[in-house]
Amino acid sequence: MKWEYRYTLGTTSSSGVLSTASNLVFAGDGDGNILAFDSRNGKNLWHYQLGVPIRSTAGTTYMLDGRQYLLVPSGSSLTAFALPPRP
């Protein structure tokens, strides 16, 4: 195993995990957070509170006008995030 992320006590995850070719890993938790990690070392790069637990699914990415986006389903909503441009 290269690295692992331990959720805080009492928090679990039943979401899927998404990895990208740009060395990012996305996962959700039962508290409604979407988290981004560096796939090379497991460093937590970012998180966002969606307000609804992320269950039984993973996000997806897509390209639009040369920019990559992350689309995350939670509850009855879809939330899209624009990823930073690659250098």
C-alpha positions in Angstrom: 0.0 0.0 0.0 1.4 3.4 -1.0 -0.8 5.5 1.4 -4.1 5.6 3.2 -6.5 8.2 4.5 -8.1 7.6 7.9 -11.5 9.3 8.4 -12.1 11.0 11.7 -13.6 8.9 14.5 -17.3 8.3 13.8 -17.1 9.2 10.1 -17.4 6.5 7.5 -17.4 6.5 3.7 -19.7 4.6 1.5 -18.9 6.6 -1.6 -16.9 5.5 -4.6 -13.4 6.7 -5.4 -12.3 8.5 -8.6 -8.7 8.8 -9.8 -7.5 10.9 -12.7 -4.5 10.9 -15.0 -3.5 14.2 -13.4 -2.6 12.5 -10.2 -5.8 13.4 -8.3 -8.0 11.1 -6.2 -11.5 12.1 -5.1 -13.6 10.5 -2.4 -16.5 11.4 -0.3 -17.5 10.8 3.3 -20.7 10.3 5.3 -20.6 13.9 6.6 -21.1 15.2 3.0 -17.5 16.2 2.3 -15.9 15.7 -1.1 -12.1 15.4 -0.6 -9.2 15.6 -3.1 -5.9 13.9 -2.6 -2.5 13.8 -4.4 -2.4 10.2 -5.7 1.4 10.1 -5.4 1.6 10.8 -1.6 -2.0 10.9 -0.2 -1.8 14.6 0.8 -5.2 16.0 1.3 -5.3 18.9 -1.1 -8.9 20.2 -0.7 -12.3 19.4 0.6 -15.8 20.9 0.3 -18.9 20.4 2.4 -21.9 19.5 0.1 -24.3 19.3 3.0 -25.6 15.8 2.1 -23.7 12.5 2.6 -22.2 11.0 -0.6 -23.4 7.4 -0.8 -22.7 4.5 -3.2 -21.3 6.6 -6.0 -18.2 8.4 -7.2 -17.7 11.7 -8.9 -16.9 11.9 -12.6 -14.8 14.3 -14.6 -15.4 15.9 -18.0 -13.7 18.4 -20.3 -15.4 21.6 -21.5 -13.5 24.2 -23.6 -10.2 22.7 -22.6 -10.9 22.8 -18.8 -11.5 19.8 -16.6 -14.5 19.7 -14.3 -15.5 17.4 -11.4 -19.2 16.5 -11.1 -20.3 15.1 -7.8 -23.8 13.6 -7.1 -25.1 14.0 -3.5 -28.7 13.7 -2.4 -30.8 15.0 -5.2 -28.2 17.5 -6.4 -25.2 17.5 -8.8 -22.4 19.9 -8.0 -19.7 20.8 -10.5 -16.2 22.1 -9.7 -13.7 23.5 -12.2 -10.3 22.1 -11.6 -7.2 24.4 -11.8 -5.7 24.5 -15.3 -2.8 22.2 -15.7 0.6 23.9 -16.2 
